[in-house]
Amino acid sequence: QAHSRQMLTYSKRKIREESKDLQPVLTIWQAEPASEEPKAIVSWNARLPDDTSWHNSVPWVRFATGAMVVQRTEPHRILAWDTQARSLSWQTTQESFFEPEPRLSAGYKYLFLLDEGGLRILDSATGTVAGQVPMDGCAGVAVHDGGHQIGAISRDRIYVIDITGSQPTRTVAAYSVSSPFGVKCHWVGDELLAFEGAGSDMVLYSLDLELPIWTYKFDHNAYMGT
């Protein structure tokens, strides 16, 4: 997090010296430009004691503010930690079997949670619901760099949403790029979305034409770093 000069890391440590079991740990570091190495500020167990596995979830953790960290833990659980008070601030459940990756807004004020019934927009500091967009399974969200616009992908449509409410929601067909299992996508300018495909594919999708206009398949050896 550049403005607070803090860095968040995820690692695993032995629960006991003689044990082979590893406990996931989150650590916040202070990184000053003039210092030779970062200074550890606070560290804590990344999951609650009754958590047993990630299942469909992959480790996902982000700064929401300089003091607030939002984390996905066991299946369907989202936790927010107040690192200054060293306490759990709020928690909620992601209502989606495949658990597509959550996203934060450009200014970190909102958390976009992808549910079976649509997109849920939460205040990242309090966990309260700021808005909802009903759709047939929200599979992915692209956050525009400008901060006011997102693209929410359902199983067959892209919803272009102005989160300030100043523009009406635009609906675009997305049969060729969406998936019920979750998709990752990114804005390219104002009328294009880049979708990360299976393996090493990238698809550039035109909102105006409602069609893929460019597909790139990365060299497998280069992509895998071999």
C-alpha positions as CSV (number, residue, x, y, z in Angstrom):
1,Q,0.0,0.0,0.0
2,A,2.0,2.9,-1.4
3,H,0.4,5.8,0.5
4,S,0.9,4.2,4.0
5,R,4.3,2.7,3.1
6,Q,3.1,-0.6,4.4
7,M,3.5,-4.1,2.9
8,L,1.3,-7.1,3.7
9,T,2.7,-10.7,3.4
10,Y,1.2,-14.1,3.6
11,S,3.4,-17.0,4.9
12,K,3.2,-20.3,6.7
13,R,4.9,-21.2,10.0
14,K,5.2,-24.3,12.1
15,I,2.6,-24.4,14.9
16,R,5.2,-26.1,17.1
17,E,8.8,-26.8,16.5
18,E,8.3,-30.6,16.6
19,S,5.1,-30.4,14.4
20,K,4.9,-30.7,10.7
21,D,1.6,-28.7,10.5
22,L,1.9,-25.2,9.2
23,Q,-0.1,-22.2,10.3
24,P,-0.9,-19.5,7.8
25,V,0.3,-16.1,9.1
26,L,-0.3,-12.5,7.9
27,T,2.3,-9.8,8.6
28,I,2.2,-6.1,8.1
29,W,5.6,-4.4,7.5
30,Q,6.6,-0.7,7.5
31,A,8.8,0.0,4.5
32,E,10.5,3.5,4.5
33,P,12.4,4.6,1.5
34,A,15.6,5.3,3.5
35,S,15.6,2.0,5.4
36,E,17.5,-1.0,4.2
37,E,14.9,-3.5,5.2
38,P,11.2,-3.4,6.3
39,K,10.1,-3.4,10.0
40,A,7.5,-5.9,11.1
41,I,4.5,-4.0,12.7
42,V,2.0,-6.8,13.5
43,S,1.6,-10.4,12.7
44,W,-1.4,-12.7,13.3
45,N,-2.8,-16.2,12.4
46,A,-4.5,-15.9,9.0
47,R,-7.4,-18.3,9.9
48,L,-9.5,-18.9,13.0
49,P,-8.8,-22.1,15.0
50,D,-11.6,-24.1,13.6
51,D,-10.6,-23.6,10.0
52,T,-9.3,-26.8,8.3
53,S,-8.7,-26.2,4.6
54,W,-9.1,-23.7,1.8
55,H,-11.3,-26.0,-0.4
56,N,-12.4,-23.9,-3.3
57,S,-10.9,-20.7,-1.9
58,V,-7.5,-19.5,-2.7
59,P,-5.6,-17.3,-0.3
60,W,-6.9,-13.7,-0.8
61,V,-6.0,-10.8,1.4
62,R,-5.9,-7.0,0.7
63,F,-5.5,-3.7,2.5
64,A,-8.8,-1.8,2.7
65,T,-7.3,1.1,4.6
66,G,-4.0,1.6,6.4
67,A,-5.5,-0.2,9.4
68,M,-8.1,-2.5,7.9
69,V,-7.3,-5.8,6.2
70,V,-9.9,-7.8,4.4
71,Q,-9.3,-11.5,4.1
72,R,-10.9,-14.6,2.7
73,T,-10.6,-17.7,4.9
74,E,-12.4,-21.0,4.9
75,P,-15.0,-21.5,2.2
76,H,-17.5,-18.7,1.9
77,R,-16.1,-16.6,4.7
78,I,-14.8,-13.0,4.4
79,L,-13.2,-11.4,7.5
80,A,-12.1,-7.8,8.1
81,W,-9.4,-7.2,10.7
82,D,-8.7,-3.9,12.5
83,T,-5.0,-4.1,12.9
84,Q,-4.7,-1.1,15.2
85,A,-7.3,-2.4,17.6
86,R,-6.1,-6.0,16.9
87,S,-9.6,-7.3,16.6
88,L,-12.1,-8.7,14.2
89,S,-14.1,-5.8,12.7
90,W,-16.7,-7.6,10.7
91,Q,-17.4,-10.8,8.8
92,T,-19.8,-12.0,6.2
93,T,-20.5,-15.0,4.0
94,Q,-19.9,-15.2,0.2
95,E,-23.0,-16.9,-1.2
96,S,-21.3,-18.7,-4.1
97,F,-20.2,-22.3,-4.5
98,F,-17.3,-21.4,-6.8
99,E,-16.3,-18.3,-4.8
100,P,-15.0,-16.0,-7.6
101,E,-12.3,-13.6,-6.3
102,P,-13.6,-10.5,-4.5
103,R,-12.5,-7.1,-5.6
104,L,-11.9,-3.7,-4.0
105,S,-12.9,-0.4,-5.6
106,A,-10.2,1.9,-7.0
107,G,-10.2,3.9,-3.7
108,Y,-10.6,0.8,-1.5
109,K,-13.9,2.2,0.0
110,Y,-16.0,-0.7,-1.4
111,L,-15.7,-4.4,-1.5
112,F,-17.3,-6.2,-4.4
113,L,-18.6,-9.6,-3.3
114,L,-19.6,-12.0,-6.1
115,D,-22.7,-14.1,-5.1
116,E,-24.9,-16.6,-6.9
117,G,-27.7,-14.0,-6.8
118,G,-25.6,-11.1,-8.1
119,L,-23.1,-8.5,-7.1
120,R,-23.1,-7.3,-3.5
121,I,-21.3,-4.0,-2.7
122,L,-20.1,-3.6,0.9
123,D,-18.5,-0.7,2.7
124,S,-15.1,-2.1,3.3
125,A,-14.7,-0.4,6.7
126,T,-18.0,-1.5,8.2
127,G,-19.2,-4.5,6.2
128,T,-22.6,-2.9,5.7
129,V,-24.3,-3.4,2.3
130,A,-24.0,-0.3,0.2
131,G,-25.8,-1.7,-2.9
132,Q,-26.8,-4.9,-4.8
133,V,-27.0,-5.7,-8.5
134,P,-29.2,-8.8,-9.1
135,M,-28.0,-11.1,-11.8
136,D,-27.7,-14.8,-12.7
137,G,-24.5,-15.6,-10.8
138,C,-21.8,-12.9,-10.6
139,A,-18.7,-14.5,-12.0
140,G,-16.2,-11.6,-12.1
141,V,-15.7,-7.9,-11.6
142,A,-13.4,-5.5,-13.5
143,V,-12.7,-2.2,-11.7
144,H,-12.0,0.8,-14.0
145,D,-8.9,2.8,-13.1
146,G,-11.0,6.0,-13.1
147,G,-12.8,4.6,-10.0
148,H,-16.4,5.3,-10.9
149,Q,-17.1,2.4,-13.2
150,I,-17.1,-1.4,-12.9
151,G,-17.9,-4.3,-15.2
152,A,-19.8,-7.1,-13.5
153,I,-19.9,-10.4,-15.4
154,S,-22.7,-12.8,-15.0
155,R,-23.1,-16.2,-16.7
156,D,-24.1,-14.6,-20.0
157,R,-23.9,-10.8,-19.7
158,I,-21.6,-7.9,-18.7
159,Y,-23.2,-5.2,-16.6
160,V,-21.3,-1.9,-17.0
161,I,-22.2,0.0,-13.8
162,D,-21.5,3.5,-12.7
163,I,-21.1,3.1,-8.9
164,T,-21.8,6.9,-8.4
165,G,-25.3,6.4,-9.9
166,S,-24.9,9.2,-12.4
167,Q,-25.2,6.9,-15.4
168,P,-27.7,4.1,-16.1
169,T,-26.4,0.5,-16.1
170,R,-25.5,-0.8,-19.5
171,T,-26.0,-4.5,-20.4
172,V,-23.8,-6.3,-23.0
173,A,-23.9,-9.9,-24.2
174,A,-21.0,-12.0,-22.9
175,Y,-21.7,-15.6,-24.0
176,S,-18.2,-16.2,-25.4
177,V,-16.1,-14.9,-22.4
178,S,-18.1,-15.7,-19.3
179,S,-18.1,-18.8,-17.1
180,P,-20.0,-20.0,-14.1
181,F,-16.7,-21.0,-12.4
182,G,-15.4,-17.4,-12.2
183,V,-13.5,-15.1,-14.5
184,K,-10.7,-12.5,-14.1
185,C,-11.0,-9.4,-16.3
186,H,-9.5,-6.0,-16.6
187,W,-10.4,-2.7,-18.3
188,V,-8.4,-1.6,-21.3
189,G,-9.5,2.0,-21.9
190,D,-13.3,2.6,-21.7
191,E,-14.8,0.2,-24.2
192,L,-12.6,-2.9,-23.9
193,L,-12.2,-5.7,-21.3
194,A,-9.3,-8.1,-21.2
195,F,-10.3,-11.6,-20.0
196,E,-7.9,-14.1,-18.6
197,G,-8.8,-17.4,-20.1
198,A,-7.9,-21.0,-19.1
199,G,-4.2,-21.8,-19.0
200,S,-2.4,-19.0,-20.8
201,D,-5.0,-17.3,-23.0
202,M,-6.0,-13.7,-23.0
203,V,-9.1,-12.4,-24.8
204,L,-9.9,-8.8,-25.6
205,Y,-13.6,-8.1,-25.7
206,S,-15.3,-5.1,-27.3
207,L,-18.3,-3.8,-25.4
208,D,-19.4,-1.8,-28.5
209,L,-19.4,-4.9,-30.8
210,E,-20.3,-7.4,-28.1
211,L,-17.6,-9.7,-29.6
212,P,-14.0,-10.8,-28.9
213,I,-11.8,-8.8,-31.2
214,W,-8.4,-10.3,-30.3
215,T,-7.1,-13.5,-28.7
216,Y,-3.6,-14.1,-27.6
217,K,-2.1,-17.4,-26.4
218,F,1.1,-17.0,-24.5
219,D,4.0,-19.3,-25.2
220,H,3.6,-22.1,-22.7
221,N,7.3,-22.4,-21.9
222,A,7.7,-18.7,-21.3
223,Y,4.5,-18.5,-19.3
224,M,5.5,-21.2,-17.0
225,G,9.0,-19.8,-16.6
226,T,10.8,-22.8,-18.0
